[in-house]
Amino acid sequence: MRLRQIALVSEKFLAVRDTLFDLLGLDDGHVDPKIEQFGLQNVVMTLGDTFLEVVSPIQKGTTAGRLLEKRKGDGGYMVIVQVEDLKAERARLERTDIRTVFSADTGRGAAIHLHPRDVPGAIASLDQMKPPEAWYWAGTDWDQRVARHVGDIRAAEIQCDDVGEIAKNWAGAYGVPIEYADDVPLLKFERSEVRFVAINDDRGPGLRAIDIEIIDKDALVSVAEQLGLERYGNTVKVCGIDINLI
């Protein structure tokens, strides 16, 4: 199991897309026209062999739109973990109280999204690819448009009211034990993790930060300064989240 994709939600889609392209060192991303059926537009960016997606509502009444209102603007939306056997994971989840709100299976790629009331903080998704090295949500040629300034996404950080309880919910969702680093509960996957921290702002529970490997820090910092992005230490704020450069 590994953290393979993070999705963000934004009100100003084109501005955030262009900012992330410049910041991360990208010329292009993958657009999925099928996502329009959910009232959204999107772009999926390749970071190493992980992926960063931005979605934005194009009609009223979407889950993403309600999240924008609830959390007072742009922010984190979804955490996608790649699994080896989705059928087995589904059977395991059926033995819990965790509900599924969406499922899809194209034959090559499959996914289930879990109910945010059962697994709070972000939409938790379990996805399987055939073959595992593929990632069809980013197209078949995703490896032809890889970010130059950064590598893989290595962590997602979720802020929540009851850190211990929410960590237990996520552990049950993915069937992995809770571990701790400096008293912070987290779930460890292959070369990646999801950690849980107390709320530190007025936006309520949500996906508040991601860790990304840095390849060309000078180039990234230069772009951040040119764009006037908020930055402190090795952290840059974009689309309502902190991007920690590791």
N, C-alpha and C positions, 0 to 999 in steps of 0.2 A: 504494500500500500504506500502511496506517496501523494503529497500535495501537488496537484498538476495544474490547477487553474484557479484564479481568483477573479470574481466579477465585482465591478464597481457600478454605481448608479449615479447619473448626472442629469441635471436640468439643462445645461448648455453643452450639448453633445459635441458639436464641432470644435468648440473652443477647448474642451478637455481632451478630445482626441488629438488635436494638433499640439497641445502642450505636452502630452505624454510622448508623442512621436518625437518631438524635438529633444525632450529631456532624456529619453531612453536610447536615442539613436536609431530611429526607425524611419523608413521611407514609405511603408505600406503596412496594411493589416488585412485580415480576412473579414468580409461582411457576409452574414448569413441572412438571406432574404426570408427564410422560413420563420425567423423570429418575429416577423411582422404579425403573425397569427396571435401573438401574445400582446399586441399593441406596443411593441418595442422596436427600436433600431439598435444596432450594435456594431462593434468592431472588436476583433480578437487579435492581440499582439503577441508575437513570439519572443519570449525571454529565455534564452538557452533552449531547453526543451520543455519549459513550462509556459504558462499562458496568462495574460492579463486581458480581461474583457471589460469594456465599458458599454453599459446599456442605458437607454434613455427612452422615456415614454413618448409615443406619438399619438396616443389617444387617452381619454380619461378612464379611470376605474381600474388601472393596472396595479399589481402588487408593488412594482417598482415605484410607481407614482405615490402610492400610499406611504411607502417607506421614506420617500423624499419629504413628505409632509410631516411624518412622525418624528424624523430625526433632524428636521430643520435644515434640509439641504443635502448636497452631495455626500456620498460616503460609500462604505463597503456594502456589498449585497449578497454575495454567494461564495462559499468555500467548496471546492470540488476536489475530492480525493479519488484517485484512480485505484480500483481494486482488481484483484486477479479473477475472481469468480463472483459475478453479480448475482447469479441465481442462488448461490450459497448464502450470500449476504442478505438477500431478500428473505430467504427462509429463516435466517437467524432473527431478522427484525420482526418477522411475524410472531415470534415468541416473546416479544416485548410489547410495551404499550405505545411505542413510537409509530405514528401514522405516516403514510406516504401521501403526498399531495400531487405528485406528477411522476409519470414514468414514460420512457420512450425506448424503442429498440429498432434500429435501422438494419440490424444484421451485422453491421461492422462496428457500430458503437451503440452503447446502451447506458441509460442513466435512470436513477430514481432520486427525487427530491423529497426531503423529509419535512414534516409539518413544523413551522417555526415556533409554534407554541410548545411542542414537545422537545425541540432542540433549539433553544432561543439564541439570539445574537446575530445570526445570519442564516440564509438558506443553506442547509447542509446537503450536499449531493454526493452520491456514490456512483462512479462511472467505470465502465469497462470498455476496452478497445480490442479489436481483433485485426492485426496483431497488436500486442501491448505497446510497442514503440510508436504506433500511430496516434493521431489526435484529430479526428475528423471534424470536431467542432471548430477547428482552425483551418479547415481545408486539407487537401491532400498534398499541397506544396508549401506547408508552413515553414519547412526548413530552408526555404529560399528567401525568407524575409525575417532574419533574426536580428534582434537588437544589438547594436554595436557597443553601447556604453555599459550594459549590465548583462548578467547571466541569469541563473535560475531564481525563481521565487523560493525562499527557504522557510518562511514562517508566516502565519496569520495570527494576529492578536485580537482577541475579542474582549471588550469591556462589558461587565455585567454586574448586577446587584448582588447576587449570591454566588461568589466565585466558585466555591466548592461544589455547590449543587449543580451549577451550569456545567462545570467540568464533568461531573458524573453523567449528565444527560448526553454530552457529546461522546464520552467514553462508551456509553451504551449504544450510541448511534453507529459507531465505527467498530465496536467490539475490541477495543484496545484498552490497556490499563492506564490509569493516571500516573504520571511521573511528576517530579518536582525539581525545579532549578531555582535556588535562592527563594524558596517558599512559594514560588509561582507554579500552580498546577498546569500541566501541559500534556498533550498527546503527542507521542513521537511516532513519526512515519519514516520511511526511507529518505534520508537526507533532508528531512523537513519536519515541521512541528506546527501544532495549533496550541496557543497558550491563552490563559484566561486571567484577566486583571480587573481590579476594581474600576468603577466609572470615575473618570477624572474631569468631566465637563458637564454641560447642561443638556446633552443630546440623548441621554439614555443609553440603553444597551445597544451594542452593535459592533461590527467589524471596524476597528479603529486604526490598525496599522498592519503593514506587511514588511517582511525583511527580504531584500533582494541582493544577490551577489553583485559587487561592483567590479567592473572590468576597466573602465576609463573614467576615473574619478574627476580628473581635471576637466575633461570634456563635459561631463554631466554638471559639475559645479558651475562651469562657465555658462552653460545654457540656463541653469537655474537663476543665476545672477542677471542675465540678459532679460529673462522673462519676469523678474521681480518676484520669484516664488519665495514663500516663507521658508527659511532654512535655519537649523540650529544643530551644530555639530555635524554628525553624519546622517541627519534626518532632513528630508524635504517633504513639505506638505503639498499634496495635489489631490484634487477631487474629494476633499473632506477627509482624507486619511493621511497618516504619516508613512512615508516610505523610508525605512531604515536601511542604509547602505552598509553591507557587511563584507 
